[in-house]
Amino acid sequence: MKFRKAIKEDSESLSKLAYKSKAYWGYLESFMKQCKKDLNITEDYIEEQPVFLVQ
């Protein structure tokens, strides 16, 4: 396994992964829609926080 620091271009794929990971547990779609904003990994967040990916 290799680790790398996330870059702002990773924000969309990380957001999708966070959403899919939460949805895996079978939550209702109505609940998932409410969570979507909280599961969004923004470019600013990536630049300001230590975010890493496993390749």
N, C-alpha and C positions, 0 to 999 in steps of 0.2 A: 504494500500500500504506500502511496505517496500522498503527502499533504501539500496543499498550496493555499496561499492567501486568496480569498475571493476578490474579484474585481467588480466594478460597478456593472459591467455587462452580464454578470451572473445573476443579477437581481431577479429577472423574470423567471429563470429556471429554478432558483431557490424558492421563490414565492409559490410556484406551481408544486414543487416538492413538499413544501410545508402544508399546502392545502390538501394534497393527495394523502399525505401522512395522517392528517387529522381525519379526513373522510374515511380512511380505512376502518375506523372503529365503529362505523355504521350510524353515525349521527344523521338526523333528519336534514334534508336539503335546506329547509328553512333556517335551521341552526347554523349550518355551514355558511349560508349567505351572510348571517350576522357576524361570523368569525372572519370573513374574508379580509377585511381591513386590517385586523390584528395579525393575520398571517402573511401580510405583504412585507417582503424584505426590500426595502428601498435602496437606491444607489447611495443616498446619504448615510443610511445605517451601515452599509458595507464600508464606506470610507471612514466612518467615525468609530466603529467597533471592531474588535478582533473576530473576523469571520473567516473560517477555513473550510476547504473542500477536501474530500478524500477522492483520489483518482484510482 
